[in-house]
Amino acid sequence: MKPLFFANITIPVPKKEIYRRLGYRDSITRIAFRQKQEIEHYIEEAVAKIRLRGAARRIPIHKATRAHVALKGDIVFRSRNVAAILKGAEETLLMAATCGSTIMKAIKKYALSSNIIKAVVFDAVASEMADAGLDWIMRYINQELSRQKKYLGRKRFSCGYGDFGLVYQKDMYRLLNLMQLGVGITKDFILIPEKSVTAVAPVYPTRP
Amino acid sequence: MKTKEKIIATLQKRIIVLDGATGTELSRRGMPQGIMPEAWVLKNPDVLKAIHAEYRYAGADIVYACTFGANRIKLAEYGIRNVGETNRKLLLLAKEAVDTRALVAGDIGPTGSFVRPFGKLEFEKAVAVFKEQIRGLCAGGADLLVIETMMDIQEARAALIAAKETTGMFVMVTMTFDQGGRTLFGTDPLSALIALQGLGADAVGVNCSTGPEGMRAIIKSIKPFATVPLVAKPNAGIPRLVGKKTVFVTGPEAFAKEAKRLITVGVNILGGCCGTTPRHIQLLKDAVATMRPQAVMRKSIGALSSARRTVIIDAQKPPLIIGEKINPTGKKGLQQELLDGNFSLLRGLAIEQEAHKPVLLDVNVGVPRIDEKKAIQGAIEALAGTVVLPLVIDSANPSAIEAALRLYPGRALINSISAEKEKLRLLPVARKYGAMCILLPLSGKGIPSSLSERKRIIRKVFHEAKRYGFTKEDIIVDGLVMSMASNPEFASLALKTVEWVSNVFGAHTVIGLSNVSFGLPNRQMINAAFLAMALRAGLTFAIADPLVVALLRKKTIQKIVSKKTADPKKLLDLFAGQSRKEIKPLKKIARIEEKIYQAVLEGNRDSIDKLLKEGLGKGLGAYRIIEELMIPAIMRVGELFDKKIYFLPQLIAGAESVKKAFGYLKPYIKKSFIKDKQKNLILMASVKGDIHDIGKNIVILILESNGFKVIDLGKDVSAQKIVAAALRYRPDVVGLSALMTTTMVRMKEVIALARKKRLTTKFIVGGAVVSAPYARSIGAEYAKNATDAVRIMKRLHKA
């Protein structure tokens, strides 16, 4: 199946998660009205600079052991973490979400200037929006799968975590054709703009 | 009688029953997984015809042809190119199966590609894809069309426009909502209804995703606002995973029982989706046979929608504010951005206004030499994903308005239509796209200066509008407010216009609020008083800056409205009094020392310089300010952060205040003092391969605000560079930061190289993936966050 592109993912701003990422704890953290206003304003400004886009692609699993997963074609993920996540699945969903380059330029600009708060809030907003973008893609694919009597697992796993090496970002990049979303990749396998995330999730068969 | 009229007539008398699932039935009867049903049934026509016939015998009045995915985009995935012929053949199979005893609907499903502004597929391309399919369905003899299982309101609109521009058939549109009651793009059932019925759907409703019980609340919530019959085609319950099988849990008896309850909340057309069988439809038919349908409750509705929100005008308490700020007049930056095809400022203005709770946003992109058609479409796309508020399309250019309406994913308001011929030509366009209109009492012969003249123009334009099916609910009359500076009588005339339209003509009204005070002093006061008077005259909407109106406070305005005085001067005085009361005096902090301490605690960077100036002026002395106020305050901020009473932005704000204060106080401090007080020197770097440096920058800021000297080597720094710098500066500590597991290993390389070069400097490491055991394993101290780094540095300093 070819990659499916989502050119404008529209989601509510995950404010609770943004505040949490910044260290806010319900019923413990106290924040003055003026500071709250300032942060809310930065969140608004950040959201205006984010263009959330994404891609997804389902690929059948050719062979799987406890230590590796071979996808149809020539891709092999040598990772016990990924093998555990994809256990029992007949396909894997590869997905990516990106916030675009405008927000990253702003984060860099403010991190270098004296407004680190703004940079930090922008960074938190972009991170959470990208993550929420993957949630949205999973909900979309799950809805499609349910019509085919299939089922998408709830968990997902990203390159760079556990034993799922960042080197696989290169395969994710190619298979999802992320160039189409304006995303690039460095020789160290980091996606550019940085607020871009990829993940794999299991697609289970629901009929024998 | 034509089929469309027959369907409409039948709907007056009884419930129309649709068929059940085709896909799950095909699977049950041997269709393999992972193939395209449309292709398989063409090779196995008898299986499909049997399903259609069974639904017909079960009592379905309408069966759906197996053309759900038979559009160019889906068919191409399976190498099928002849779209028209495929649709025609599939339609004919259904016709052969049911003979003339049931109607056959040409079934149009999603393309799987998302339509702009939510996806990449150009709107006009989507329309063309659906038109191609519809032509094939018409060639096969479809009796009606059904657009179903739509998740993207824009794709549903494209299909509906294609249907309306190709044929005069009865068209039903059903969307699918998740369990939260919205589509994945956030469209709620009411917004879908308002957009689709406005665009000319003959019936609107819901299918798939949920069982009949899950659809009841949706139908009940939208029925009062529907101007068309409602459709429900639920699944046989919510599918559940039993072992590795998806099981639809609602059997035919329970389905029929629940379906009856759907009729009681207002469904007019009812069938089954995934998991339903001919038996479900048979029992459903029996259950609803004697039930009378609930009639459509209204002919028209004053409502506006975006893809994600609907504003029902009568359900809101005036004044309903229309945000006016997306207008390039007098805004050079916005003008340039629009000319460049950039919409960042425009999105910023929309978000800023939305925070102050207007109900609609006015969008005007009129700049000299701009391609306004392209610009307004760009603005609509930019705003669709940014704000939830419905938009007002504000342009003097009729073709720009038409382009905007075609693309806008909801029911828009046009600003404006007047009695000029060119403007009247917009009426059929507005009707086609279901838009509401602001009716401006202008005829091209200057500003009408009497109420009678205004009444005449309003009646004339409305008379024209009625010819296209508009009602008074579909229009909003502009009071035509002009500046009191040019002619004070115009303000009074606008109020009289609003009063007459509200109380006699019987339509909603709008005013451009800030026009009244243009060129005058005390504009806010004049605006507030005028708004209060207009509200008393019956005003519904005001086009204004939402921030300013929020400042005026609705309560204050309401108080003024309730005063029984018609004297504008008294109202102005009254408002002046109210506005003074609104300004609350700041809590006084008696001592400057407390103020400075508090400014750090609250991260008040803007006022710190002023406070320091005051403190120095009162003889506090720079040394005392630093030692007795700044340092204790930033330490307190650190404590509050450790206890989670403060969170990260507050910690940084405190540190930035101190940093700014140090900068201000520097000229007042002797160098020797700085040297004495300067604690250890730290060299900081993000290791090679790690381009993330926000965390490291925060640590640097907090360390500096606590009096440590820091040399920042930046990000993505090699082990060789770090060790070379350490040899050169001889710091007391080297701090290393890494965000990823892949770059964390570089920390070990740095320390190993340093030891090889006989450097005994201590290392502190930190970052999202770094842990205390890892730090120990490479011979470093571990700092879990910035305040922890300060603590470690102080410990090392004492040692």
Chai-1 contact restraints between the chains, C-beta under 6 A:
chainA,res_idxA,chainB,res_idxB,connection_type,confidence,min_distance_angstrom,max_distance_angstrom,comment,restraint_id
A,F5,B,K120,contact,1.0,0.0,6.0,A-B,restraint_1
A,A7,B,G119,contact,1.0,0.0,6.0,A-B,restraint_2
A,A7,B,K120,contact,1.0,0.0,6.0,A-B,restraint_3
A,N8,B,P117,contact,1.0,0.0,6.0,A-B,restraint_4
A,N8,B,F118,contact,1.0,0.0,6.0,A-B,restraint_5
A,N8,B,G385,contact,1.0,0.0,6.0,A-B,restraint_6
A,T10,B,F185,contact,1.0,0.0,6.0,A-B,restraint_7
A,T10,B,G186,contact,1.0,0.0,6.0,A-B,restraint_8
A,T10,B,G385,contact,1.0,0.0,6.0,A-B,restraint_9
A,L22,B,F647,contact,1.0,0.0,6.0,A-B,restraint_10
A,L22,B,L648,contact,1.0,0.0,6.0,A-B,restraint_11
A,L22,B,P649,contact,1.0,0.0,6.0,A-B,restraint_12
A,G23,B,F647,contact,1.0,0.0,6.0,A-B,restraint_13
A,G23,B,L648,contact,1.0,0.0,6.0,A-B,restraint_14
A,Y24,B,F647,contact,1.0,0.0,6.0,A-B,restraint_15
A,R25,B,K644,contact,1.0,0.0,6.0,A-B,restraint_16
A,I28,B,K644,contact,1.0,0.0,6.0,A-B,restraint_17
A,T29,B,K644,contact,1.0,0.0,6.0,A-B,restraint_18
A,T29,B,F647,contact,1.0,0.0,6.0,A-B,restraint_19
A,R30,B,I645,contact,1.0,0.0,6.0,A-B,restraint_20
A,A32,B,E602,contact,1.0,0.0,6.0,A-B,restraint_21
A,I39,B,P649,contact,1.0,0.0,6.0,A-B,restraint_22
A,E44,B,I351,contact,1.0,0.0,6.0,A-B,restraint_23
A,A48,B,R347,contact,1.0,0.0,6.0,A-B,restraint_24
A,A48,B,G348,contact,1.0,0.0,6.0,A-B,restraint_25
A,A48,B,I351,contact,1.0,0.0,6.0,A-B,restraint_26
A,A111,B,I694,contact,1.0,0.0,6.0,A-B,restraint_27
A,A111,B,N697,contact,1.0,0.0,6.0,A-B,restraint_28
A,I116,B,I652,contact,1.0,0.0,6.0,A-B,restraint_29
A,I116,B,N697,contact,1.0,0.0,6.0,A-B,restraint_30
A,I116,B,L701,contact,1.0,0.0,6.0,A-B,restraint_31
A,I117,B,P649,contact,1.0,0.0,6.0,A-B,restraint_32
A,I117,B,I652,contact,1.0,0.0,6.0,A-B,restraint_33
A,I117,B,A653,contact,1.0,0.0,6.0,A-B,restraint_34
A,A119,B,I694,contact,1.0,0.0,6.0,A-B,restraint_35
A,D123,B,I694,contact,1.0,0.0,6.0,A-B,restraint_36
A,R139,B,L184,contact,1.0,0.0,6.0,A-B,restraint_37
A,Y140,B,L184,contact,1.0,0.0,6.0,A-B,restraint_38
A,S146,B,P239,contact,1.0,0.0,6.0,A-B,restraint_39
A,K149,B,T246,contact,1.0,0.0,6.0,A-B,restraint_40
A,Y151,B,L241,contact,1.0,0.0,6.0,A-B,restraint_41
A,G160,B,M740,contact,1.0,0.0,6.0,A-B,restraint_42
A,L166,B,T742,contact,1.0,0.0,6.0,A-B,restraint_43
A,D188,B,G689,contact,1.0,0.0,6.0,A-B,restraint_44
A,T206,B,K244,contact,1.0,0.0,6.0,A-B,restraint_45
A,T206,B,K245,contact,1.0,0.0,6.0,A-B,restraint_46
A,T206,B,T246,contact,1.0,0.0,6.0,A-B,restraint_47
